[in-house]
């Protein structure tokens, strides 16, 4: 086994590792409705290519070169990550299930983790949780809000408008305040991919929400009232079957908005942070954090 830099030629092989690595996890929630994320697989490949090509954060694969006795060889694990200002985020980390326990995951993380301030979205896999804990991460329970929307619980909202690339300075300012690091390059990626952007920019109030199809991808704001208005707007303009992922336990405002609108929280994993508190008010992106 060897660890080497990941290239765009490895994306298909990484996708083949990712599927069995994440399928069948304990309490693994069902996938969102297809209409909520019509381009999920393509979008994963697009953002993985983005991480490799920008080079701001290490991306590596574990490769087994053995082909004796009928062995298949090839990619058996991988890790992609991003460095934004002084914040490092682990995007995706997976090892083939039949290769667990051989130290492959530890070797992958050693190759990409620079130490210091960091954030990642952890699955409920026991080995993954123990690994992150040993690397100094604090685990905060993460929820998904889902159910049939009760629009009577969504009061009228003002001050939310459509965003555009002209708002990138605003997004940088909000990200620095909420998560301690800007990531303009990732917002450009989402806009170029056709994600809808909503913004609030009114006096001391500022925030944004990025939406893929009908699914909320990421939300950040300077205060909880602004964050709640953005989330209510996303829900009000979406389908009757609503789905809001990646709500950390530190963001009780989002749970309150969901409950008022008829949605129920379900624990789905953990937001892992090191050297920082869980961002608030914030709904993080699953891989771009």
Secondary structure, DSSP 8 states (H G I E B T S, - for coil): -EEEE--GGGHHHHHHHHHHHHTT-TT------TTT-TTHHHHHHHHHHHHHHH-SS-EEEEEE---GGG---EEEEEEEEEEETTEEEEEEEEE-GGGTTSSHHHHHHHHH---SSEEEEE-S-HHHHHHHHHTT-EEEEEEEEEEE--GGG-----S-EE--GGGHHHHHHHHHHHHS---HHHHHHHHHTT-EEEEEEETTEEEEEEEETTEEEEEEESSHHHHHHHHHHHHHTS-SEEEEEEEETT-HHHHHHHHHTT-EEEEEEEEEEESS---SSEE--TTT-
